[in-house]
């Protein structure tokens, strides 16, 4: 194998180590896929997408459906990052509420984003239907509240979303909530019937299969080292090859690292954790989550959980700023799980894993251009399942010549984290302690 003369070797450790999926429940139950070969030569492409997570997959699939030719580069395996190890919940909206967005960026921006709240979920369902993706899709997500103040916040959220055209939410008092989650922790909640949950890695693998079926090329285990000529014809330099393209889309999110230095200050990697119990009996599974909806609480540092297709409880939570993995995921999550469901005390945990998402300082995803033909999207701040699918559609539109939505999203200003890249994690950790204290005392 001949390495291109202009390729720049990088001796730094690979962000994905061997590039094989983490030892999660999702990887253990993934649908079969033959891993694509890595790129080993210099090629030309019309459109090159960097990153085979949900943003890159959505972008590529939308482009191919519109008749474009696309090459996708992935440093590890399809869905290796957050897209293949998240909570699997289809939750509408953004991390920052529409009311907060209006205060920061004005009524026009809030009205525009309000119209997009359910678009990502609709794209996911269309992909699943159109491309026959087997990923255990289930309906409904429920927000749960620990106190009256949080219930009022949910009521306000319902009212606000109705103002923006969403009428899929119903308030639940403590008795009505018992139809969805059998726990004494909560005083009530709100159900979103347009939400849902699924097996995220199988969704990503299904989208990759659809891309290849439509003629797209995916090169896995192809780490991007740097980008040259961010002008008319960007050149993507990989470990053993290169792609010269007419249009470039950067979708590496929390894993772009030093390949694109201009984007590094825009987001901070944040680690979150998930664990999966052993399969539960029908009686226990139906007792704890009678309607099989997915659940998340409304605290700043929240818990989220749901049942898998084989009736394991998938329970997630925790936050580590800077992307450092928790040393013992089970020890971190089990106390919260057993507080919510004392009936699961001592249940066996079969899988436990970490994963990073990309946090932007203003909690709104970032979209823009680094040159006339180089686009990027990142920073979903924990709401990437739906947001990434939406942004993939918007990026594809822009590349196809319809820049209306892209112009709106890219005009939203971004702010660097206080303290810069060196001190952003300690700064954010201090903030999380404060909000965690407010969670604990019910403020």
C-alpha positions as a printed Julia matrix, in Angstrom:
443×3 Matrix{Float64}:
   0.0     0.0    0.0
   1.49    3.34  -1.06
   0.88    6.34   1.14
   0.22    9.53  -0.83
   3.27   11.76  -0.89
   1.35   14.74   0.52
  -0.34   12.83   3.37
   0.61   14.1    6.82
   1.14   11.39   9.39
  -0.2    11.97  12.87
   1.46   10.08  15.71
  -1.11   11.17  18.29
  -3.32    8.41  19.74
  -6.42    7.68  17.71
  -9.5     9.21  19.36
 -11.3     5.9   18.83
  -8.4     3.58  19.8
  -9.01    0.53  17.57
 -12.12    2.12  16.08
 -14.32   -0.78  17.16
 -17.63    0.0   18.85
 -17.59    0.35  22.62
 -18.82   -2.65  24.62
 -22.38   -1.39  24.92
 -25.73   -3.14  24.78
 -26.25   -1.52  21.39
 -23.05   -2.99  19.95
 -23.92   -6.41  21.37
 -27.38   -6.32  19.73
 -26.44   -4.54  16.49
 -27.79   -5.7   13.16
 -25.14   -7.37  10.95
 -23.01   -5.08   8.8
 -19.88   -5.72   6.78
 -17.47   -2.95   7.76
 -16.49   -0.77   4.81
 -12.85   -0.78   3.75
 -10.69    2.24   4.65
  -9.56    4.78   2.07
  -6.07    3.89   0.8
  -5.56    6.2   -2.19
  -6.24    9.67  -3.55
  -9.73   10.15  -4.97
 -11.97   12.86  -6.4
 -15.52   13.38  -5.12
 -18.42   15.7   -5.78
 -19.38   15.9   -2.08
 -17.31   14.59   0.83
 -18.94   14.16   4.24
 -16.64   13.72   7.25
 -18.26   11.71  10.02
 -20.67    8.77   9.87
 -22.75    9.71  12.88
 -26.32   10.94  12.56
 -25.4    14.36  11.12
 -23.19   12.92   8.41
 -25.53   10.05   7.66
 -28.57   12.34   7.45
 -26.7    14.79   5.23
 -25.45   12.06   2.91
 -28.8    10.3    2.69
 -30.69   13.52   1.93
 -28.11   14.4   -0.75
 -28.31   10.97  -2.37
 -32.11   11.06  -2.34
 -31.78   14.35  -4.27
 -29.5    12.75  -6.87
 -26.05   13.9   -5.7
 -22.9    11.76  -5.51
 -21.46   11.44  -2.01
 -18.41    9.98  -0.26
 -18.49    9.55   3.55
 -15.31    9.26   5.67
 -15.47    7.78   9.18
 -12.48    7.53  11.51
 -13.88    4.49  13.31
 -17.05    2.5   12.52
 -20.43    3.87  11.46
 -22.17    5.25  14.56
 -19.07    4.81  16.76
 -19.6     8.03  18.7
 -22.64    9.54  20.37
 -24.96    8.4   17.57
 -24.41    4.74  18.41
 -24.3     4.87  22.21
 -26.88    7.46  23.36
 -30.11    6.94  25.28
 -32.06    6.21  22.11
 -34.75    8.77  22.91
 -36.52   10.8   20.23
 -36.97   14.04  22.18
 -38.15   17.13  20.34
 -36.61   20.57  20.69
 -33.19   21.94  21.6
 -31.22   22.03  24.85
 -32.01   25.74  25.18
 -35.74   26.39  25.45
 -37.52   28.51  22.85
 -38.17   31.12  25.55
 -34.45   31.31  26.33
 -33.64   31.5   22.62
 -36.07   34.4   22.25
 -34.42   36.3   25.12
 -30.95   35.76  23.67
 -31.53   36.03  19.92
 -34.91   37.71  19.41
 -38.47   36.83  18.5
 -37.73   36.18  14.83
 -35.11   33.53  15.59
 -37.39   31.93  18.2
 -40.28   31.81  15.74
 -38.05   30.22  13.08
 -36.69   27.58  15.45
 -40.17   26.95  16.86
 -41.29   25.76  13.44
 -38.44   23.21  13.41
 -39.09   21.55  16.78
 -40.53   18.3   15.42
 -38.74   18.15  12.07
 -35.9    15.89  13.23
 -38.29   13.29  14.65
 -40.29   13.32  11.42
 -37.12   12.74   9.39
 -36.18    9.77  11.57
 -39.57    8.17  11.06
 -39.45    8.79   7.31
 -35.99    7.23   7.02
 -37.15    4.2    8.99
 -40.23    3.81   6.81
 -38.7     4.59   3.41
 -35.57    2.51   3.89
 -37.05   -0.33   5.97
 -34.69    0.23   8.91
 -35.09   -2.3   11.73
 -34.35   -0.36  14.93
 -37.15   -1.2   17.41
 -39.01    2.1   17.03
 -41.53    2.75  19.82
 -43.84    5.75  20.44
 -44.05    8.4   23.2
 -41.7    10.1   25.59
 -42.63   11.39  29.04
 -41.06   14.24  31.02
 -41.31   13.7   34.79
 -41.23   16.27  37.62
 -40.11   15.94  41.25
 -41.93   18.98  42.6
 -44.58   21.61  41.93
 -42.09   24.1   40.49
 -40.97   21.59  37.87
 -44.61   20.79  37.05
 -45.22   24.48  36.46
 -42.19   24.56  34.17
 -43.7    21.7   32.17
 -47.04   23.49  31.99
 -45.24   26.59  30.71
 -43.4    24.45  28.16
 -46.66   22.98  26.89
 -48.16   26.46  26.53
 -45.05   27.77  24.76
 -44.86   24.86  22.31
 -48.57   25.23  21.53
 -47.79   28.83  20.59
 -45.32   27.45  18.03
 -47.73   24.92  16.56
 -46.98   21.83  18.65
 -50.11   20.31  20.17
 -48.87   16.82  21.02
 -48.37   17.29  24.77
 -50.66   16.35  27.62
 -50.12   17.12  31.29
 -50.16   14.16  33.68
 -50.94   14.36  37.38
 -49.41   11.83  39.77
 -52.17    9.29  39.17
 -52.09    9.62  35.38
 -48.3     9.36  35.39
 -48.56    5.91  37.02
 -49.87    4.64  33.68
 -46.42    5.32  32.25
 -43.88    5.06  35.09
 -44.49    3.26  38.37
 -42.35    5.25  40.78
 -43.09    7.28  43.9
 -40.38    9.82  43.02
 -42.51   12.08  40.88
 -45.45   14.4   41.42
 -46.49   14.35  37.76
 -45.26   14.9   34.24
 -46.05   15.58  30.61
 -46.31   13.16  27.69
 -45.2    14.03  24.16
 -46.99   11.68  21.78
 -44.77   12.83  18.9
 -41.65   11.6   20.72
 -40.44    8.04  21.03
 -37.41    5.8   21.27
 -35.4     3.27  19.26
 -32.09    1.38  18.99
 -29.78    4.24  17.91
 -26.89    2.16  16.57
 -29.24    0.1   14.42
 -30.77    3.33  13.13
 -27.28    4.54  12.13
 -26.4     1.2   10.53
 -29.69    1.22   8.63
 -29.04    4.73   7.35
 -25.55    3.65   6.24
 -27.04    0.7    4.37
 -29.49    3.07   2.65
 -26.62    5.35   1.64
 -24.73    2.46   0.06
 -27.87    1.17  -1.66
 -28.31    4.58  -3.28
 -24.73    4.54  -4.57
 -22.94    6.44  -1.81
 -19.46    5.34  -0.74
 -18.52    4.94   2.93
 -14.92    4.53   4.04
 -14.64    3.4    7.66
 -11.45    3.39   9.79
 -10.36    6.46   7.8
  -9.19    9.13  10.22
  -9.05   12.67   8.88
  -5.79   14.37   9.82
  -6.35   17.83   8.41
  -8.11   19.83   5.7
  -6.26   21.75   3.0
  -7.48   24.41   0.58
 -10.69   25.47   2.25
 -11.55   27.3   -0.93
 -12.81   26.2   -4.3
 -11.71   22.55  -3.96
 -11.16   21.39  -0.37
  -8.7    18.52   0.1
  -9.31   16.12   2.99
  -6.08   14.46   4.12
  -6.49   11.06   5.79
  -3.97    8.62   7.2
  -3.56    6.71   3.94
  -5.29    8.73   1.27
  -7.03   11.96   0.38
 -10.29   13.26  -1.06
 -10.39   16.3   -3.31
 -14.0    17.48  -3.45
 -16.28   20.18  -4.78
 -18.22   20.42  -1.49
 -17.11   19.41   2.0
 -19.34   18.78   5.02
 -17.73   18.44   8.46
 -19.88   16.37  10.83
 -17.36   15.06  13.37
 -18.97   16.95  16.28
 -17.19   16.04  19.54
 -14.56   13.97  17.71
 -13.1    16.41  15.15
 -10.2    17.06  17.51
  -7.31   18.94  15.94
  -8.27   18.08  12.35
 -10.17   21.37  12.07
  -8.65   23.82  14.6
 -11.11   26.58  13.72
 -13.99   24.52  15.11
 -12.37   23.25  18.32
 -13.28   26.27  20.5
 -16.95   26.08  19.53
 -17.8    22.94  21.49
 -16.65   21.01  24.55
 -16.86   17.22  24.8
 -19.06   16.1   27.71
 -19.24   12.5   28.87
 -22.51   10.89  29.85
 -23.19    7.32  30.93
 -25.69    4.55  30.21
 -26.16    1.05  31.61
 -28.39   -1.88  30.68
 -29.83   -4.38  33.11
 -30.27   -8.04  32.41
 -33.56   -8.82  30.59
 -36.45   -8.29  32.99
 -39.45  -10.55  33.32
 -42.65   -9.42  31.65
 -44.2    -8.78  35.06
 -41.36   -6.52  36.23
 -40.99   -4.68  32.91
 -44.73   -4.01  32.68
 -44.79   -2.94  36.32
 -42.08   -0.29  36.11
 -42.91    1.15  32.66
 -46.5     0.09  31.86
 -46.84    2.01  28.56
 -43.29    1.31  27.31
 -42.64    5.05  26.79
 -39.2     6.54  27.33
 -38.73    8.79  30.35
 -36.55   11.74  31.24
 -36.72   14.0   34.26
 -36.44   17.78  34.02
 -33.49   18.43  36.29
 -30.32   20.15  35.1
 -28.37   16.91  35.64
 -31.07   14.5   34.61
 -31.83   10.78  34.51
 -33.3     9.18  31.4
 -34.45    5.62  30.88
 -36.52    3.22  28.79
 -37.05   -0.45  28.0
 -35.18   -2.13  25.16
 -36.85   -4.55  22.75
 -35.76   -7.47  24.95
 -37.02   -5.7   28.09
 -33.81   -4.53  29.65
 -33.97   -1.23  31.5
 -31.59    1.18  29.79
 -30.79    3.83  32.41
 -28.64    6.88  31.68
 -27.44   10.06  33.33
 -24.4    11.76  34.76
 -22.25   14.5   33.29
 -18.44   14.83  33.15
 -17.25   18.04  31.48
 -14.21   17.8   29.25
 -15.15   14.35  27.98
 -13.39   12.3   30.69
 -15.03    8.89  31.12
 -16.5     7.86  34.46
 -14.32    5.14  35.97
 -17.27    3.05  37.25
 -20.49    3.67  35.36
 -22.56    1.2   37.36
 -21.48    2.7   40.7
 -22.43    6.14  39.4
 -25.87    5.24  37.98
 -27.16    2.39  40.14
 -28.09    4.53  43.18
 -30.29    6.76  41.0
 -31.9     3.78  39.28
 -32.69    2.08  42.59
 -34.07    5.34  44.0
 -36.5     5.56  41.06
 -37.27    1.83  41.07
 -36.57    0.25  44.5
 -38.02   -2.98  43.1
 -34.87   -3.3   40.95
 -32.5    -3.27  43.91
 -29.67   -5.72  43.21
 -30.69   -6.41  39.6
 -27.77   -7.54  37.45
 -26.2    -4.98  35.1
 -25.04   -6.6   31.86
 -23.6    -3.54  30.09
 -22.33   -0.11  31.17
 -20.62    2.46  28.97
 -19.56    6.09  28.51
 -20.05    8.39  25.52
 -19.31   11.99  24.6
 -21.64   14.6   23.23
 -20.61   18.08  22.05
 -21.79   20.98  24.22
 -22.0    24.51  22.83
 -21.87   27.38  25.29
 -25.28   28.78  24.34
 -26.81   25.26  24.17
 -27.9    25.84  20.55
 -26.38   23.73  17.72
 -23.78   25.41  15.53
 -23.99   25.51  11.72
 -21.91   27.5    9.27
 -19.15   27.62   6.66
 -15.35   27.69   6.86
 -15.08   28.6    3.19
 -17.36   28.91   0.17
 -17.55   25.14  -0.24
 -16.92   23.87   3.31
 -19.9    23.44   5.65
 -20.13   22.27   9.25
 -22.68   21.37  11.92
 -22.05   20.54  15.57
 -22.87   21.22  19.21
 -26.27   19.59  19.8
 -25.68   19.73  23.55
 -27.37   16.44  24.43
 -30.27   16.78  21.94
 -28.47   15.31  18.96
 -30.73   12.43  17.96
 -33.35   14.73  16.44
 -31.18   17.82  15.94
 -28.6    15.98  13.85
 -31.22   14.6   11.48
 -32.7    18.08  11.07
 -29.3    19.66  10.44
 -28.46   16.97   7.87
 -31.54   18.01   5.91
 -30.62   21.71   6.17
 -27.03   21.08   5.03
 -28.24   19.03   2.06
 -30.65   21.81   1.1
 -27.85   24.39   1.19
 -25.53   22.27  -0.93
 -28.38   21.78  -3.38
 -28.87   25.54  -3.67
 -31.7    26.21  -1.21
 -29.94   28.22   1.51
 -32.96   29.75   3.29
 -32.9    27.57   6.41
 -29.1    27.31   6.39
 -28.81   31.11   6.41
 -31.15   31.33   9.41
 -29.27   28.72  11.43
 -25.8    29.97  10.51
 -26.74   33.52  11.55
 -27.23   32.45  15.18
 -24.1    33.71  16.97
 -21.85   31.41  18.95
 -19.85   32.24  22.05
 -16.6    30.63  23.23
 -16.56   29.0   26.64
 -15.29   31.25  29.45
 -11.73   30.32  30.38
 -10.84   29.11  26.91
 -10.09   25.5   26.07
  -7.8    25.09  29.08
 -10.27   26.2   31.77
 -13.66   25.58  30.14
 -14.15   22.18  31.8
 -13.44   23.42  35.39
 -15.65   26.47  34.76
 -18.52   24.3   33.53
 -18.04   21.82  36.37
 -18.46   24.61  38.92
 -21.65   25.64  37.13
 -22.94   22.06  37.16
 -22.33   21.83  40.93
 -24.46   24.92  41.43
 -27.31   23.65  39.26
 -26.99   20.19  40.8
 -27.43   21.78  44.23
 -30.55   23.55  42.96
 -31.83   20.18  41.69
 -31.3    18.6   45.11
 -33.02   21.33  47.1
 -35.86   21.74  44.59
 -35.11   25.27  43.4
